[in-house]
Structure formats: structure tokens, C-alpha cells
Amino acid sequence: MDEQHILQRISALVEEEQALREKAPSASPDYEHGPDHARLKSLQEDLDQCWDLLRQRRAKRQYGENPDEAEPRPVEQVENYES
């Protein structure tokens, strides 16, 4: 997946995330157990993976390596990174 494709994927995920957040406010007691909450969690994980892959590709390019060798890391790994 090239950087342009990753950025398009990020954009689509962000749009979907914003639409879900506007549709169902988190103040609702049933929200945390609903399908929208599960989808938001999945979107956040997908976004983290996309951002990580983009950073990997850019780092490889910066250091003279092949960016196409970058691969998505498991959700468990990217979710534990600190900002």
C-alpha cells in the first residue's frame, strides 16, 4: 500500500469516525454497549495501524530503505505506543 492510498484510507476512516460521533453522543447509557461504540473502537484501531504504517514507510524512505517493505503491525502492538 503506497502513502497516497494510506492517506486516503485515513481520510475515509476519519470521516466515518466523525459521522458516528455526531450520530450517537457518548453520554447515552446504552452507547458503550452498542454497535456504534464497537465500530468506533475498530475505527480507532484501524487508524492507529494506518498512521503507524505511514510512519514506518516515511522512516524507511528517510534512511534509504525500501518503504514497500513496511508492513502493518498488530493492533495490540500499535495500541500500546505512547504519543
PDB file of N, CA, C and O in Angstrom, chain B, residues numbered from 101:
ATOM      1  N   MET B 101       0.858  -1.167   0.000  1.00  0.00           N
ATOM      2  CA  MET B 101       0.000   0.000   0.000  1.00  0.00           C
ATOM      3  C   MET B 101       0.910   1.238   0.000  1.00  0.00           C
ATOM      4  O   MET B 101       1.751   1.387   0.886  1.00  0.00           O
ATOM      5  N   ASP B 102       0.745   2.112  -0.980  1.00  0.00           N
ATOM      6  CA  ASP B 102       1.577   3.313  -1.031  1.00  0.00           C
ATOM      7  C   ASP B 102       1.008   4.409  -0.121  1.00  0.00           C
ATOM      8  O   ASP B 102      -0.107   4.302   0.390  1.00  0.00           O
ATOM      9  N   GLU B 103       1.810   5.463   0.064  1.00  0.00           N
ATOM     10  CA  GLU B 103       1.414   6.514   1.014  1.00  0.00           C
ATOM     11  C   GLU B 103       0.113   7.207   0.628  1.00  0.00           C
ATOM     12  O   GLU B 103      -0.688   7.555   1.495  1.00  0.00           O
ATOM     13  N   GLN B 104      -0.097   7.408  -0.663  1.00  0.00           N
ATOM     14  CA  GLN B 104      -1.333   8.071  -1.097  1.00  0.00           C
ATOM     15  C   GLN B 104      -2.551   7.220  -0.715  1.00  0.00           C
ATOM     16  O   GLN B 104      -3.566   7.746  -0.258  1.00  0.00           O
ATOM     17  N   HIS B 105      -2.439   5.919  -0.904  1.00  0.00           N
ATOM     18  CA  HIS B 105      -3.532   5.017  -0.552  1.00  0.00           C
ATOM     19  C   HIS B 105      -3.760   5.014   0.957  1.00  0.00           C
ATOM     20  O   HIS B 105      -4.902   5.002   1.417  1.00  0.00           O
ATOM     21  N   ILE B 106      -2.674   5.026   1.722  1.00  0.00           N
ATOM     22  CA  ILE B 106      -2.790   5.058   3.192  1.00  0.00           C
ATOM     23  C   ILE B 106      -3.486   6.345   3.625  1.00  0.00           C
ATOM     24  O   ILE B 106      -4.372   6.311   4.478  1.00  0.00           O
ATOM     25  N   LEU B 107      -3.094   7.476   3.045  1.00  0.00           N
ATOM     26  CA  LEU B 107      -3.712   8.761   3.398  1.00  0.00           C
ATOM     27  C   LEU B 107      -5.190   8.795   3.022  1.00  0.00           C
ATOM     28  O   LEU B 107      -6.000   9.364   3.755  1.00  0.00           O
ATOM     29  N   GLN B 108      -5.548   8.197   1.895  1.00  0.00           N
ATOM     30  CA  GLN B 108      -6.963   8.124   1.506  1.00  0.00           C
ATOM     31  C   GLN B 108      -7.737   7.260   2.493  1.00  0.00           C
ATOM     32  O   GLN B 108      -8.865   7.586   2.865  1.00  0.00           O
ATOM     33  N   ARG B 109      -7.126   6.159   2.913  1.00  0.00           N
ATOM     34  CA  ARG B 109      -7.767   5.272   3.898  1.00  0.00           C
ATOM     35  C   ARG B 109      -7.970   6.013   5.220  1.00  0.00           C
ATOM     36  O   ARG B 109      -9.032   5.919   5.835  1.00  0.00           O
ATOM     37  N   ILE B 110      -6.943   6.748   5.652  1.00  0.00           N
ATOM     38  CA  ILE B 110      -7.048   7.523   6.889  1.00  0.00           C
ATOM     39  C   ILE B 110      -8.188   8.528   6.785  1.00  0.00           C
ATOM     40  O   ILE B 110      -8.983   8.675   7.713  1.00  0.00           O
ATOM     41  N   SER B 111      -8.262   9.208   5.668  1.00  0.00           N
ATOM     42  CA  SER B 111      -9.318  10.203   5.458  1.00  0.00           C
ATOM     43  C   SER B 111     -10.706   9.567   5.539  1.00  0.00           C
ATOM     44  O   SER B 111     -11.607  10.119   6.171  1.00  0.00           O
ATOM     45  N   ALA B 112     -10.877   8.421   4.906  1.00  0.00           N
ATOM     46  CA  ALA B 112     -12.172   7.734   4.927  1.00  0.00           C
ATOM     47  C   ALA B 112     -12.523   7.275   6.350  1.00  0.00           C
ATOM     48  O   ALA B 112     -13.671   7.392   6.778  1.00  0.00           O
ATOM     49  N   LEU B 113     -11.531   6.757   7.073  1.00  0.00           N
ATOM     50  CA  LEU B 113     -11.771   6.316   8.444  1.00  0.00           C
ATOM     51  C   LEU B 113     -12.143   7.489   9.343  1.00  0.00           C
ATOM     52  O   LEU B 113     -13.042   7.368  10.176  1.00  0.00           O
ATOM     53  N   VAL B 114     -11.469   8.611   9.187  1.00  0.00           N
ATOM     54  CA  VAL B 114     -11.761   9.803   9.993  1.00  0.00           C
ATOM     55  C   VAL B 114     -13.167  10.311   9.702  1.00  0.00           C
ATOM     56  O   VAL B 114     -13.892  10.687  10.623  1.00  0.00           O
ATOM     57  N   GLU B 115     -13.556  10.327   8.439  1.00  0.00           N
ATOM     58  CA  GLU B 115     -14.907  10.760   8.085  1.00  0.00           C
ATOM     59  C   GLU B 115     -15.962   9.862   8.742  1.00  0.00           C
ATOM     60  O   GLU B 115     -16.950  10.349   9.291  1.00  0.00           O
ATOM     61  N   GLU B 116     -15.738   8.552   8.678  1.00  0.00           N
ATOM     62  CA  GLU B 116     -16.690   7.628   9.293  1.00  0.00           C
ATOM     63  C   GLU B 116     -16.728   7.812  10.807  1.00  0.00           C
ATOM     64  O   GLU B 116     -17.799   7.783  11.414  1.00  0.00           O
ATOM     65  N   GLU B 117     -15.564   8.000  11.412  1.00  0.00           N
ATOM     66  CA  GLU B 117     -15.493   8.214  12.855  1.00  0.00           C
ATOM     67  C   GLU B 117     -16.269   9.474  13.248  1.00  0.00           C
ATOM     68  O   GLU B 117     -17.028   9.459  14.217  1.00  0.00           O
ATOM     69  N   GLN B 118     -16.081  10.554  12.505  1.00  0.00           N
ATOM     70  CA  GLN B 118     -16.782  11.803  12.813  1.00  0.00           C
ATOM     71  C   GLN B 118     -18.287  11.638  12.668  1.00  0.00           C
ATOM     72  O   GLN B 118     -19.049  12.152  13.488  1.00  0.00           O
ATOM     73  N   ALA B 119     -18.720  10.932  11.643  1.00  0.00           N
ATOM     74  CA  ALA B 119     -20.152  10.707  11.432  1.00  0.00           C
ATOM     75  C   ALA B 119     -20.755   9.912  12.587  1.00  0.00           C
ATOM     76  O   ALA B 119     -21.849  10.225  13.056  1.00  0.00           O
ATOM     77  N   LEU B 120     -20.045   8.890  13.040  1.00  0.00           N
ATOM     78  CA  LEU B 120     -20.552   8.098  14.166  1.00  0.00           C
ATOM     79  C   LEU B 120     -20.609   8.916  15.446  1.00  0.00           C
ATOM     80  O   LEU B 120     -21.564   8.808  16.214  1.00  0.00           O
ATOM     81  N   ARG B 121     -19.591   9.732  15.675  1.00  0.00           N
ATOM     82  CA  ARG B 121     -19.570  10.549  16.897  1.00  0.00           C
ATOM     83  C   ARG B 121     -20.700  11.584  16.891  1.00  0.00           C
ATOM     84  O   ARG B 121     -21.271  11.884  17.940  1.00  0.00           O
ATOM     85  N   GLU B 122     -21.022  12.123  15.727  1.00  0.00           N
ATOM     86  CA  GLU B 122     -22.122  13.089  15.632  1.00  0.00           C
ATOM     87  C   GLU B 122     -23.471  12.405  15.813  1.00  0.00           C
ATOM     88  O   GLU B 122     -24.404  12.990  16.363  1.00  0.00           O
ATOM     89  N   LYS B 123     -23.565  11.172  15.351  1.00  0.00           N
ATOM     90  CA  LYS B 123     -24.828  10.432  15.388  1.00  0.00           C
ATOM     91  C   LYS B 123     -25.208   9.984  16.793  1.00  0.00           C
ATOM     92  O   LYS B 123     -26.376  10.061  17.175  1.00  0.00           O
ATOM     93  N   ALA B 124     -24.229   9.517  17.563  1.00  0.00           N
ATOM     94  CA  ALA B 124     -24.531   8.939  18.874  1.00  0.00           C
ATOM     95  C   ALA B 124     -23.610   9.518  19.938  1.00  0.00           C
ATOM     96  O   ALA B 124     -22.462   9.091  20.058  1.00  0.00           O
ATOM     97  N   PRO B 125     -24.091  10.474  20.702  1.00  0.00           N
ATOM     98  CA  PRO B 125     -23.257  11.039  21.764  1.00  0.00           C
ATOM     99  C   PRO B 125     -22.908   9.995  22.816  1.00  0.00           C
ATOM    100  O   PRO B 125     -23.724   9.133  23.144  1.00  0.00           O
ATOM    101  N   SER B 126     -21.718  10.079  23.327  1.00  0.00           N
ATOM    102  CA  SER B 126     -21.252   9.083  24.294  1.00  0.00           C
ATOM    103  C   SER B 126     -21.960   9.196  25.642  1.00  0.00           C
ATOM    104  O   SER B 126     -21.773   8.336  26.503  1.00  0.00           O
ATOM    105  N   ALA B 127     -22.756  10.219  25.841  1.00  0.00           N
ATOM    106  CA  ALA B 127     -23.474  10.391  27.104  1.00  0.00           C
ATOM    107  C   ALA B 127     -24.612   9.382  27.267  1.00  0.00           C
ATOM    108  O   ALA B 127     -25.097   9.169  28.379  1.00  0.00           O
ATOM    109  N   SER B 128     -25.032   8.770  26.182  1.00  0.00           N
ATOM    110  CA  SER B 128     -26.119   7.808  26.255  1.00  0.00           C
ATOM    111  C   SER B 128     -25.673   6.566  27.030  1.00  0.00           C
ATOM    112  O   SER B 128     -24.592   6.038  26.771  1.00  0.00           O
ATOM    113  N   PRO B 129     -26.496   6.087  27.985  1.00  0.00           N
ATOM    114  CA  PRO B 129     -26.104   4.927  28.796  1.00  0.00           C
ATOM    115  C   PRO B 129     -25.917   3.649  27.966  1.00  0.00           C
ATOM    116  O   PRO B 129     -25.107   2.796  28.330  1.00  0.00           O
ATOM    117  N   ASP B 130     -26.637   3.511  26.883  1.00  0.00           N
ATOM    118  CA  ASP B 130     -26.539   2.306  26.054  1.00  0.00           C
ATOM    119  C   ASP B 130     -25.410   2.396  25.036  1.00  0.00           C
ATOM    120  O   ASP B 130     -25.110   1.415  24.355  1.00  0.00           O
ATOM    121  N   TYR B 131     -24.788   3.550  24.927  1.00  0.00           N
ATOM    122  CA  TYR B 131     -23.784   3.785  23.888  1.00  0.00           C
ATOM    123  C   TYR B 131     -22.604   2.822  23.981  1.00  0.00           C
ATOM    124  O   TYR B 131     -22.161   2.284  22.966  1.00  0.00           O
ATOM    125  N   GLU B 132     -22.094   2.602  25.190  1.00  0.00           N
ATOM    126  CA  GLU B 132     -20.892   1.786  25.349  1.00  0.00           C
ATOM    127  C   GLU B 132     -21.109   0.330  24.963  1.00  0.00           C
ATOM    128  O   GLU B 132     -20.137  -0.401  24.774  1.00  0.00           O
ATOM    129  N   HIS B 133     -22.335  -0.103  24.842  1.00  0.00           N
ATOM    130  CA  HIS B 133     -22.603  -1.492  24.511  1.00  0.00           C
ATOM    131  C   HIS B 133     -23.203  -1.637  23.117  1.00  0.00           C
ATOM    132  O   HIS B 133     -23.541  -2.744  22.698  1.00  0.00           O
ATOM    133  N   GLY B 134     -23.332  -0.550  22.412  1.00  0.00           N
ATOM    134  CA  GLY B 134     -23.965  -0.588  21.100  1.00  0.00           C
ATOM    135  C   GLY B 134     -22.987  -0.833  19.965  1.00  0.00           C
ATOM    136  O   GLY B 134     -21.771  -0.789  20.149  1.00  0.00           O
ATOM    137  N   PRO B 135     -23.537  -1.091  18.798  1.00  0.00           N
ATOM    138  CA  PRO B 135     -22.700  -1.366  17.628  1.00  0.00           C
ATOM    139  C   PRO B 135     -21.850  -0.165  17.207  1.00  0.00           C
ATOM    140  O   PRO B 135     -20.754  -0.337  16.674  1.00  0.00           O
ATOM    141  N   ASP B 136     -22.350   1.044  17.444  1.00  0.00           N
ATOM    142  CA  ASP B 136     -21.571   2.225  17.084  1.00  0.00           C
ATOM    143  C   ASP B 136     -20.304   2.325  17.926  1.00  0.00           C
ATOM    144  O   ASP B 136     -19.247   2.707  17.425  1.00  0.00           O
ATOM    145  N   HIS B 137     -20.413   1.981  19.201  1.00  0.00           N
ATOM    146  CA  HIS B 137     -19.246   2.026  20.075  1.00  0.00           C
ATOM    147  C   HIS B 137     -18.202   1.003  19.611  1.00  0.00           C
ATOM    148  O   HIS B 137     -17.007   1.297  19.573  1.00  0.00           O
ATOM    149  N   ALA B 138     -18.660  -0.179  19.265  1.00  0.00           N
ATOM    150  CA  ALA B 138     -17.746  -1.226  18.780  1.00  0.00           C
ATOM    151  C   ALA B 138     -17.094  -0.782  17.471  1.00  0.00           C
ATOM    152  O   ALA B 138     -15.903  -1.011  17.259  1.00  0.00           O
ATOM    153  N   ARG B 139     -17.866  -0.152  16.602  1.00  0.00           N
ATOM    154  CA  ARG B 139     -17.313   0.310  15.325  1.00  0.00           C
ATOM    155  C   ARG B 139     -16.305   1.432  15.559  1.00  0.00           C
ATOM    156  O   ARG B 139     -15.274   1.483  14.889  1.00  0.00           O
ATOM    157  N   LEU B 140     -16.588   2.332  16.502  1.00  0.00           N
ATOM    158  CA  LEU B 140     -15.641   3.403  16.823  1.00  0.00           C
ATOM    159  C   LEU B 140     -14.314   2.834  17.316  1.00  0.00           C
ATOM    160  O   LEU B 140     -13.244   3.310  16.935  1.00  0.00           O
ATOM    161  N   LYS B 141     -14.392   1.827  18.152  1.00  0.00           N
ATOM    162  CA  LYS B 141     -13.172   1.192  18.655  1.00  0.00           C
ATOM    163  C   LYS B 141     -12.389   0.591  17.495  1.00  0.00           C
ATOM    164  O   LYS B 141     -11.169   0.741  17.422  1.00  0.00           O
ATOM    165  N   SER B 142     -13.075  -0.076  16.604  1.00  0.00           N
ATOM    166  CA  SER B 142     -12.438  -0.680  15.440  1.00  0.00           C
ATOM    167  C   SER B 142     -11.818   0.393  14.534  1.00  0.00           C
ATOM    168  O   SER B 142     -10.714   0.218  14.019  1.00  0.00           O
ATOM    169  N   LEU B 143     -12.536   1.496  14.348  1.00  0.00           N
ATOM    170  CA  LEU B 143     -12.014   2.603  13.537  1.00  0.00           C
ATOM    171  C   LEU B 143     -10.742   3.174  14.152  1.00  0.00           C
ATOM    172  O   LEU B 143      -9.777   3.452  13.440  1.00  0.00           O
ATOM    173  N   GLN B 144     -10.738   3.348  15.451  1.00  0.00           N
ATOM    174  CA  GLN B 144      -9.564   3.889  16.130  1.00  0.00           C
ATOM    175  C   GLN B 144      -8.364   2.956  15.983  1.00  0.00           C
ATOM    176  O   GLN B 144      -7.235   3.408  15.789  1.00  0.00           O
ATOM    177  N   GLU B 145      -8.615   1.665  16.076  1.00  0.00           N
ATOM    178  CA  GLU B 145      -7.535   0.696  15.892  1.00  0.00           C
ATOM    179  C   GLU B 145      -7.013   0.724  14.459  1.00  0.00           C
ATOM    180  O   GLU B 145      -5.803   0.694  14.234  1.00  0.00           O
ATOM    181  N   ASP B 146      -7.930   0.782  13.491  1.00  0.00           N
ATOM    182  CA  ASP B 146      -7.522   0.864  12.081  1.00  0.00           C
ATOM    183  C   ASP B 146      -6.711   2.129  11.819  1.00  0.00           C
ATOM    184  O   ASP B 146      -5.708   2.101  11.106  1.00  0.00           O
ATOM    185  N   LEU B 147      -7.159   3.237  12.405  1.00  0.00           N
ATOM    186  CA  LEU B 147      -6.434   4.499  12.240  1.00  0.00           C
ATOM    187  C   LEU B 147      -5.027   4.407  12.824  1.00  0.00           C
ATOM    188  O   LEU B 147      -4.062   4.855  12.206  1.00  0.00           O
ATOM    189  N   ASP B 148      -4.917   3.831  14.003  1.00  0.00           N
ATOM    190  CA  ASP B 148      -3.593   3.677  14.621  1.00  0.00           C
ATOM    191  C   ASP B 148      -2.673   2.850  13.733  1.00  0.00           C
ATOM    192  O   ASP B 148      -1.497   3.177  13.572  1.00  0.00           O
ATOM    193  N   GLN B 149      -3.208   1.780  13.158  1.00  0.00           N
ATOM    194  CA  GLN B 149      -2.404   0.945  12.274  1.00  0.00           C
ATOM    195  C   GLN B 149      -1.987   1.705  11.012  1.00  0.00           C
ATOM    196  O   GLN B 149      -0.847   1.593  10.562  1.00  0.00           O
ATOM    197  N   CYS B 150      -2.906   2.471  10.452  1.00  0.00           N
ATOM    198  CA  CYS B 150      -2.584   3.243   9.242  1.00  0.00           C
ATOM    199  C   CYS B 150      -1.513   4.293   9.533  1.00  0.00           C
ATOM    200  O   CYS B 150      -0.562   4.441   8.765  1.00  0.00           O
ATOM    201  N   TRP B 151      -1.666   5.016  10.632  1.00  0.00           N
ATOM    202  CA  TRP B 151      -0.671   6.028  10.985  1.00  0.00           C
ATOM    203  C   TRP B 151       0.693   5.389  11.228  1.00  0.00           C
ATOM    204  O   TRP B 151       1.723   5.929  10.823  1.00  0.00           O
ATOM    205  N   ASP B 152       0.691   4.238  11.889  1.00  0.00           N
ATOM    206  CA  ASP B 152       1.946   3.539  12.145  1.00  0.00           C
ATOM    207  C   ASP B 152       2.597   3.109  10.830  1.00  0.00           C
ATOM    208  O   ASP B 152       3.804   3.270  10.654  1.00  0.00           O
ATOM    209  N   LEU B 153       1.808   2.566   9.914  1.00  0.00           N
ATOM    210  CA  LEU B 153       2.343   2.137   8.626  1.00  0.00           C
ATOM    211  C   LEU B 153       2.903   3.329   7.851  1.00  0.00           C
ATOM    212  O   LEU B 153       3.958   3.228   7.225  1.00  0.00           O
ATOM    213  N   LEU B 154       2.207   4.437   7.893  1.00  0.00           N
ATOM    214  CA  LEU B 154       2.681   5.642   7.212  1.00  0.00           C
ATOM    215  C   LEU B 154       4.018   6.101   7.806  1.00  0.00           C
ATOM    216  O   LEU B 154       4.942   6.453   7.072  1.00  0.00           O
ATOM    217  N   ARG B 155       4.112   6.095   9.145  1.00  0.00           N
ATOM    218  CA  ARG B 155       5.378   6.482   9.797  1.00  0.00           C
ATOM    219  C   ARG B 155       6.515   5.524   9.423  1.00  0.00           C
ATOM    220  O   ARG B 155       7.642   5.949   9.172  1.00  0.00           O
ATOM    221  N   GLN B 156       6.200   4.234   9.393  1.00  0.00           N
ATOM    222  CA  GLN B 156       7.212   3.245   9.001  1.00  0.00           C
ATOM    223  C   GLN B 156       7.734   3.517   7.596  1.00  0.00           C
ATOM    224  O   GLN B 156       8.942   3.520   7.360  1.00  0.00           O
ATOM    225  N   ARG B 157       6.808   3.747   6.667  1.00  0.00           N
ATOM    226  CA  ARG B 157       7.206   3.995   5.271  1.00  0.00           C
ATOM    227  C   ARG B 157       8.086   5.236   5.166  1.00  0.00           C
ATOM    228  O   ARG B 157       9.099   5.235   4.467  1.00  0.00           O
ATOM    229  N   ARG B 158       7.692   6.281   5.859  1.00  0.00           N
ATOM    230  CA  ARG B 158       8.464   7.525   5.792  1.00  0.00           C
ATOM    231  C   ARG B 158       9.843   7.357   6.427  1.00  0.00           C
ATOM    232  O   ARG B 158      10.825   7.903   5.922  1.00  0.00           O
ATOM    233  N   ALA B 159       9.927   6.617   7.514  1.00  0.00           N
ATOM    234  CA  ALA B 159      11.216   6.373   8.157  1.00  0.00           C
ATOM    235  C   ALA B 159      12.113   5.541   7.254  1.00  0.00           C
ATOM    236  O   ALA B 159      13.303   5.830   7.131  1.00  0.00           O
ATOM    237  N   LYS B 160      11.566   4.523   6.626  1.00  0.00           N
ATOM    238  CA  LYS B 160      12.365   3.702   5.722  1.00  0.00           C
ATOM    239  C   LYS B 160      12.904   4.544   4.568  1.00  0.00           C
ATOM    240  O   LYS B 160      14.074   4.433   4.203  1.00  0.00           O
ATOM    241  N   ARG B 161      12.055   5.375   4.005  1.00  0.00           N
ATOM    242  CA  ARG B 161      12.490   6.237   2.897  1.00  0.00           C
ATOM    243  C   ARG B 161      13.586   7.186   3.372  1.00  0.00           C
ATOM    244  O   ARG B 161      14.587   7.378   2.682  1.00  0.00           O
ATOM    245  N   GLN B 162      13.398   7.778   4.549  1.00  0.00           N
ATOM    246  CA  GLN B 162      14.366   8.734   5.087  1.00  0.00           C
ATOM    247  C   GLN B 162      15.746   8.094   5.275  1.00  0.00           C
ATOM    248  O   GLN B 162      16.768   8.759   5.102  1.00  0.00           O
ATOM    249  N   TYR B 163      15.773   6.824   5.622  1.00  0.00           N
ATOM    250  CA  TYR B 163      17.039   6.149   5.892  1.00  0.00           C
ATOM    251  C   TYR B 163      17.509   5.267   4.733  1.00  0.00           C
ATOM    252  O   TYR B 163      18.330   4.368   4.914  1.00  0.00           O
ATOM    253  N   GLY B 164      16.972   5.542   3.538  1.00  0.00           N
ATOM    254  CA  GLY B 164      17.442   4.866   2.342  1.00  0.00           C
ATOM    255  C   GLY B 164      16.979   3.432   2.178  1.00  0.00           C
ATOM    256  O   GLY B 164      17.539   2.681   1.380  1.00  0.00           O
ATOM    257  N   GLU B 165      15.956   3.049   2.931  1.00  0.00           N
ATOM    258  CA  GLU B 165      15.414   1.699   2.815  1.00  0.00           C
ATOM    259  C   GLU B 165      14.185   1.716   1.911  1.00  0.00           C
ATOM    260  O   GLU B 165      13.667   2.782   1.575  1.00  0.00           O
ATOM    261  N   ASN B 166      13.732   0.553   1.527  1.00  0.00           N
ATOM    262  CA  ASN B 166      12.574   0.424   0.656  1.00  0.00           C
ATOM    263  C   ASN B 166      11.292   0.568   1.480  1.00  0.00           C
ATOM    264  O   ASN B 166      11.016  -0.276   2.333  1.00  0.00           O
ATOM    265  N   PRO B 167      10.504   1.622   1.242  1.00  0.00           N
ATOM    266  CA  PRO B 167       9.270   1.819   2.015  1.00  0.00           C
ATOM    267  C   PRO B 167       8.235   0.718   1.772  1.00  0.00           C
ATOM    268  O   PRO B 167       7.349   0.505   2.600  1.00  0.00           O
ATOM    269  N   ASP B 168       8.345   0.024   0.644  1.00  0.00           N
ATOM    270  CA  ASP B 168       7.394  -1.056   0.365  1.00  0.00           C
ATOM    271  C   ASP B 168       7.593  -2.265   1.276  1.00  0.00           C
ATOM    272  O   ASP B 168       6.758  -3.170   1.305  1.00  0.00           O
ATOM    273  N   GLU B 169       8.687  -2.279   2.011  1.00  0.00           N
ATOM    274  CA  GLU B 169       8.931  -3.373   2.953  1.00  0.00           C
ATOM    275  C   GLU B 169       8.208  -3.153   4.289  1.00  0.00           C
ATOM    276  O   GLU B 169       8.161  -4.060   5.121  1.00  0.00           O
ATOM    277  N   ALA B 170       7.654  -1.975   4.495  1.00  0.00           N
ATOM    278  CA  ALA B 170       6.891  -1.697   5.718  1.00  0.00           C
ATOM    279  C   ALA B 170       5.608  -2.518   5.695  1.00  0.00           C
ATOM    280  O   ALA B 170       4.961  -2.657   4.657  1.00  0.00           O
ATOM    281  N   GLU B 171       5.258  -3.053   6.842  1.00  0.00           N
ATOM    282  CA  GLU B 171       4.047  -3.862   6.947  1.00  0.00           C
ATOM    283  C   GLU B 171       3.236  -3.417   8.159  1.00  0.00           C
ATOM    284  O   GLU B 171       3.792  -2.962   9.159  1.00  0.00           O
ATOM    285  N   PRO B 172       1.911  -3.554   8.059  1.00  0.00           N
ATOM    286  CA  PRO B 172       1.080  -3.205   9.213  1.00  0.00           C
ATOM    287  C   PRO B 172       1.447  -4.067  10.414  1.00  0.00           C
ATOM    288  O   PRO B 172       1.657  -5.274  10.293  1.00  0.00           O
ATOM    289  N   ARG B 173       1.519  -3.426  11.565  1.00  0.00           N
ATOM    290  CA  ARG B 173       1.806  -4.162  12.799  1.00  0.00           C
ATOM    291  C   ARG B 173       0.488  -4.539  13.466  1.00  0.00           C
ATOM    292  O   ARG B 173      -0.544  -3.921  13.203  1.00  0.00           O
ATOM    293  N   PRO B 174       0.520  -5.542  14.321  1.00  0.00           N
ATOM    294  CA  PRO B 174      -0.712  -5.960  15.008  1.00  0.00           C
ATOM    295  C   PRO B 174      -1.297  -4.826  15.857  1.00  0.00           C
ATOM    296  O   PRO B 174      -0.572  -3.986  16.390  1.00  0.00           O
ATOM    297  N   VAL B 175      -2.606  -4.829  15.963  1.00  0.00           N
ATOM    298  CA  VAL B 175      -3.305  -3.813  16.760  1.00  0.00           C
ATOM    299  C   VAL B 175      -2.742  -3.753  18.169  1.00  0.00           C
ATOM    300  O   VAL B 175      -2.533  -2.669  18.713  1.00  0.00           O
ATOM    301  N   GLU B 176      -2.497  -4.912  18.761  1.00  0.00           N
ATOM    302  CA  GLU B 176      -2.006  -4.954  20.142  1.00  0.00           C
ATOM    303  C   GLU B 176      -0.689  -4.187  20.280  1.00  0.00           C
ATOM    304  O   GLU B 176      -0.428  -3.575  21.316  1.00  0.00           O
ATOM    305  N   GLN B 177       0.124  -4.221  19.251  1.00  0.00           N
ATOM    306  CA  GLN B 177       1.414  -3.536  19.291  1.00  0.00           C
ATOM    307  C   GLN B 177       1.247  -2.027  19.143  1.00  0.00           C
ATOM    308  O   GLN B 177       1.806  -1.265  19.932  1.00  0.00           O
ATOM    309  N   VAL B 178       0.494  -1.591  18.154  1.00  0.00           N
ATOM    310  CA  VAL B 178       0.372  -0.141  17.934  1.00  0.00           C
ATOM    311  C   VAL B 178      -0.495   0.536  18.981  1.00  0.00           C
ATOM    312  O   VAL B 178      -0.335   1.730  19.233  1.00  0.00           O
ATOM    313  N   GLU B 179      -1.404  -0.199  19.592  1.00  0.00           N
ATOM    314  CA  GLU B 179      -2.250   0.383  20.634  1.00  0.00           C
ATOM    315  C   GLU B 179      -1.459   0.671  21.911  1.00  0.00           C
ATOM    316  O   GLU B 179      -1.891   1.478  22.733  1.00  0.00           O
ATOM    317  N   ASN B 180      -0.335   0.035  22.081  1.00  0.00           N
ATOM    318  CA  ASN B 180       0.453   0.238  23.294  1.00  0.00           C
ATOM    319  C   ASN B 180       1.544   1.291  23.137  1.00  0.00           C
ATOM    320  O   ASN B 180       2.320   1.513  24.067  1.00  0.00           O
ATOM    321  N   TYR B 181       1.618   1.935  21.994  1.00  0.00           N
ATOM    322  CA  TYR B 181       2.590   3.011  21.810  1.00  0.00           C
ATOM    323  C   TYR B 181       2.168   4.228  22.610  1.00  0.00           C
ATOM    324  O   TYR B 181       0.977   4.469  22.807  1.00  0.00           O
ATOM    325  N   GLU B 182       3.127   4.980  23.062  1.00  0.00           N
ATOM    326  CA  GLU B 182       2.839   6.237  23.746  1.00  0.00           C
ATOM    327  C   GLU B 182       3.081   7.369  22.775  1.00  0.00           C
ATOM    328  O   GLU B 182       4.025   7.334  21.986  1.00  0.00           O
ATOM    329  N   SER B 183       2.228   8.372  22.836  1.00  0.00           N
ATOM    330  CA  SER B 183       2.364   9.528  21.945  1.00  0.00           C
ATOM    331  C   SER B 183       3.464  10.432  22.382  1.00  0.00           C
ATOM    332  O   SER B 183       3.714  11.454  21.743  1.00  0.00           O
TER     333      SER B 183
END
